[in-house]
Amino acid sequence: MTVEIRTKSVKPLSLSFGHLQRRFGDKPATRYQEATYDIQSTANFHYKPLWDPEREMFDARRTAVTMKDWYALKDPRQFYYGNYTTTRAKQQDAIDRTLDFIEKRDLLRALPVDVRDLIVHAIVPLRHYEWGANTGSAHVAAYGYGTAITSPAMMNTMDRLGMAQHISRIGLLLDGNSGDSLSAAHALWTDHADWQGLRREVERMFVTRDWFEVFVAQLLVADALVYPLFFQHIDAAIAGGNGSALSSLTDYLMRWFDETAKWIDAVIKTAVAENADNKALISGWVLTWRDRLVPALTPIVQHALGNQSEDAVAAVVAAFNSRAAKLGLSV
């Protein structure tokens, strides 16, 4: 008795969903395309929201920016839920190993008292800044139009909670898990004169209604000033005479910032290139928020860097202006 095994290939009638075929042709779609394109609800809504009865629940008019196709604002990282969570899980494992290393050797608590006090004053209150950024990204995710922008905004929302927790863990390493540094940082954020300028601008973003302006203010302008100032310049000043224990913990923050900037730059560059009105509008937002945030950050940087603060602020602003110009903005 012989058994003959044959294989037969069956050609599928369609290689992708119809809405993806209309965009990309009849070819297999990537996971990013399947999870992103043409998912935004556009019809058959329920009642208009009572808090904004002139607009639909999902409405492109919630921003003054205009786009022919909102899905042009794609994420060059091509993050969707699956690869985003896998990427962040691997990164978290690496961060946990670093935190364990620092904790076992008590490297932060071994720093001089004045250095530990400086870290509490100039770094740990940023956990509240990150909470504010979480709220801003949630605003973009809630009121933005098109999954290409709202999906990565939601991922950024979760990232910001992670950043806040990471900074909180730095504080706990400083105080031996007593929580005293976190209480002190909260008091600094709410009451100390150095922090009230930044706190005011974060709260101003809370009441900014145009979601694209919030995107510009928080993710483009504020982060581009805060991250280099605190996690490069202030960090380098602390490391100069005290070793790299803090730098090993802030390194991930800067690597995350560089990764996220790829998405932000792609969105801004595409929106600016769409039409002249977008360019003028976004350029105006950038100028307004830059000119608010620079003086808001200056007192904290002066406290941390002393007579080096002016050069640090000037360098970060110059780098930001150069980045903005490359995106097509008039700054």
JOGIUR-V225095 format. One record per residue. RES is the residue in one letter. SS is DSSP state (H for helix, E for strand, C for the rest). OMEGA is omega in whole degrees, 0 to 359 (NA if undefined). Layout:
res=RES ss=SS omega=OMEGA
res=RES ss=SS omega=OMEGA
This chain:
res=M ss=C omega=179
res=T ss=C omega=178
res=V ss=C omega=180
res=E ss=C omega=181
res=I ss=C omega=179
res=R ss=C omega=174
res=T ss=C omega=179
res=K ss=C omega=179
res=S ss=C omega=179
res=V ss=C omega=180
res=K ss=C omega=181
res=P ss=C omega=179
res=L ss=C omega=180
res=S ss=C omega=183
res=L ss=C omega=179
res=S ss=C omega=179
res=F ss=C omega=184
res=G ss=H omega=182
res=H ss=H omega=176
res=L ss=H omega=176
res=Q ss=H omega=181
res=R ss=H omega=178
res=R ss=H omega=192
res=F ss=H omega=184
res=G ss=C omega=183
res=D ss=C omega=178
res=K ss=C omega=181
res=P ss=C omega=181
res=A ss=C omega=174
res=T ss=C omega=177
res=R ss=H omega=179
res=Y ss=H omega=180
res=Q ss=H omega=180
res=E ss=H omega=185
res=A ss=H omega=190
res=T ss=H omega=195
res=Y ss=C omega=172
res=D ss=C omega=177
res=I ss=C omega=180
res=Q ss=C omega=176
res=S ss=C omega=182
res=T ss=C omega=184
res=A ss=C omega=176
res=N ss=C omega=178
res=F ss=C omega=172
res=H ss=C omega=180
res=Y ss=C omega=175
res=K ss=C omega=182
res=P ss=C omega=181
res=L ss=H omega=182
res=W ss=H omega=178
res=D ss=H omega=190
res=P ss=C omega=179
res=E ss=C omega=182
res=R ss=C omega=174
res=E ss=C omega=179
res=M ss=C omega=174
res=F ss=C omega=191
res=D ss=C omega=180
res=A ss=H omega=182
res=R ss=H omega=177
res=R ss=H omega=172
res=T ss=C omega=176
res=A ss=C omega=175
res=V ss=C omega=179
res=T ss=C omega=178
res=M ss=C omega=173
res=K ss=C omega=180
res=D ss=C omega=182
res=W ss=H omega=179
res=Y ss=H omega=172
res=A ss=H omega=181
res=L ss=C omega=186
res=K ss=C omega=182
res=D ss=C omega=180
res=P ss=C omega=176
res=R ss=C omega=182
res=Q ss=C omega=177
res=F ss=C omega=164
res=Y ss=C omega=192
res=Y ss=H omega=185
res=G ss=H omega=184
res=N ss=H omega=175
res=Y ss=H omega=182
res=T ss=H omega=178
res=T ss=H omega=179
res=T ss=H omega=182
res=R ss=H omega=179
res=A ss=H omega=178
res=K ss=H omega=179
res=Q ss=H omega=180
res=Q ss=H omega=177
res=D ss=H omega=179
res=A ss=H omega=179
res=I ss=H omega=181
res=D ss=H omega=178
res=R ss=H omega=178
res=T ss=H omega=179
res=L ss=H omega=178
res=D ss=H omega=179
res=F ss=H omega=181
res=I ss=H omega=183
res=E ss=H omega=182
res=K ss=H omega=181
res=R ss=C omega=176
res=D ss=C omega=188
res=L ss=C omega=180
res=L ss=C omega=180
res=R ss=C omega=178
res=A ss=C omega=179
res=L ss=C omega=176
res=P ss=C omega=184
res=V ss=H omega=182
res=D ss=H omega=178
res=V ss=H omega=177
res=R ss=H omega=178
res=D ss=H omega=179
res=L ss=H omega=179
res=I ss=H omega=178
res=V ss=H omega=183
res=H ss=H omega=192
res=A ss=H omega=184
res=I ss=H omega=189
res=V ss=H omega=178
res=P ss=C omega=179
res=L ss=H omega=173
res=R ss=H omega=178
res=H ss=H omega=173
res=Y ss=H omega=180
res=E ss=H omega=175
res=W ss=H omega=176
res=G ss=H omega=178
res=A ss=H omega=174
res=N ss=H omega=179
res=T ss=H omega=179
res=G ss=H omega=179
res=S ss=H omega=176
res=A ss=H omega=176
res=H ss=H omega=179
res=V ss=H omega=180
res=A ss=H omega=183
res=A ss=H omega=189
res=Y ss=H omega=176
res=G ss=C omega=183
res=Y ss=C omega=180
res=G ss=C omega=183
res=T ss=H omega=179
res=A ss=H omega=179
res=I ss=H omega=185
res=T ss=H omega=181
res=S ss=H omega=177
res=P ss=H omega=176
res=A ss=H omega=177
res=M ss=H omega=176
res=M ss=H omega=177
res=N ss=H omega=176
res=T ss=H omega=179
res=M ss=H omega=176
res=D ss=H omega=184
res=R ss=H omega=173
res=L ss=H omega=177
res=G ss=H omega=178
res=M ss=H omega=179
res=A ss=H omega=179
res=Q ss=H omega=180
res=H ss=H omega=178
res=I ss=H omega=177
res=S ss=H omega=180
res=R ss=H omega=173
res=I ss=H omega=178
res=G ss=H omega=181
res=L ss=H omega=175
res=L ss=H omega=178
res=L ss=H omega=187
res=D ss=H omega=178
res=G ss=C omega=178
res=N ss=C omega=177
res=S ss=C omega=183
res=G ss=C omega=181
res=D ss=H omega=181
res=S ss=H omega=180
res=L ss=H omega=177
res=S ss=H omega=179
res=A ss=H omega=180
res=A ss=H omega=177
res=H ss=H omega=179
res=A ss=H omega=177
res=L ss=H omega=182
res=W ss=H omega=185
res=T ss=H omega=190
res=D ss=H omega=187
res=H ss=C omega=184
res=A ss=H omega=182
res=D ss=H omega=188
res=W ss=H omega=188
res=Q ss=H omega=177
res=G ss=H omega=179
res=L ss=H omega=178
res=R ss=H omega=179
res=R ss=H omega=182
res=E ss=H omega=175
res=V ss=H omega=180
res=E ss=H omega=175
res=R ss=H omega=177
res=M ss=H omega=179
res=F ss=H omega=185
res=V ss=C omega=174
res=T ss=C omega=190
res=R ss=C omega=181
res=D ss=C omega=186
res=W ss=H omega=179
res=F ss=H omega=175
res=E ss=H omega=176
res=V ss=H omega=177
res=F ss=H omega=180
res=V ss=H omega=185
res=A ss=H omega=186
res=Q ss=H omega=191
res=L ss=H omega=179
res=L ss=H omega=189
res=V ss=H omega=187
res=A ss=H omega=181
res=D ss=H omega=181
res=A ss=H omega=176
res=L ss=H omega=186
res=V ss=H omega=187
res=Y ss=H omega=178
res=P ss=H omega=181
res=L ss=H omega=187
res=F ss=H omega=188
res=F ss=H omega=170
res=Q ss=H omega=186
res=H ss=H omega=180
res=I ss=H omega=178
res=D ss=H omega=180
res=A ss=H omega=179
res=A ss=H omega=179
res=I ss=H omega=182
res=A ss=H omega=185
res=G ss=H omega=181
res=G ss=H omega=187
res=N ss=H omega=179
res=G ss=C omega=190
res=S ss=C omega=181
res=A ss=H omega=179
res=L ss=H omega=181
res=S ss=H omega=180
res=S ss=H omega=180
res=L ss=H omega=180
res=T ss=H omega=181
res=D ss=H omega=180
res=Y ss=H omega=180
res=L ss=H omega=180
res=M ss=H omega=178
res=R ss=H omega=175
res=W ss=H omega=179
res=F ss=H omega=180
res=D ss=H omega=179
res=E ss=H omega=182
res=T ss=H omega=180
res=A ss=H omega=178
res=K ss=H omega=178
res=W ss=H omega=182
res=I ss=H omega=181
res=D ss=H omega=180
res=A ss=H omega=180
res=V ss=H omega=182
res=I ss=H omega=183
res=K ss=H omega=180
res=T ss=H omega=181
res=A ss=H omega=180
res=V ss=H omega=182
res=A ss=H omega=184
res=E ss=H omega=179
res=N ss=C omega=184
res=A ss=H omega=180
res=D ss=H omega=177
res=N ss=H omega=181
res=K ss=H omega=181
res=A ss=H omega=182
res=L ss=H omega=183
res=I ss=H omega=176
res=S ss=H omega=178
res=G ss=H omega=177
res=W ss=H omega=181
res=V ss=H omega=180
res=L ss=H omega=181
res=T ss=H omega=184
res=W ss=H omega=175
res=R ss=H omega=183
res=D ss=H omega=172
res=R ss=H omega=189
res=L ss=H omega=181
res=V ss=H omega=177
res=P ss=H omega=178
res=A ss=H omega=182
res=L ss=H omega=188
res=T ss=H omega=181
res=P ss=H omega=180
res=I ss=H omega=181
res=V ss=H omega=177
res=Q ss=H omega=178
res=H ss=H omega=185
res=A ss=H omega=189
res=L ss=H omega=179
res=G ss=H omega=184
res=N ss=H omega=176
res=Q ss=H omega=187
res=S ss=H omega=183
res=E ss=H omega=179
res=D ss=H omega=180
res=A ss=H omega=180
res=V ss=H omega=180
res=A ss=H omega=181
res=A ss=H omega=181
res=V ss=H omega=179
res=V ss=H omega=179
res=A ss=H omega=178
res=A ss=H omega=178
res=F ss=H omega=179
res=N ss=H omega=178
res=S ss=H omega=178
res=R ss=H omega=180
res=A ss=H omega=179
res=A ss=H omega=179
res=K ss=H omega=178
res=L ss=C omega=178
res=G ss=C omega=182
res=L ss=C omega=177
res=S ss=C omega=182
res=V ss=C omega=NA
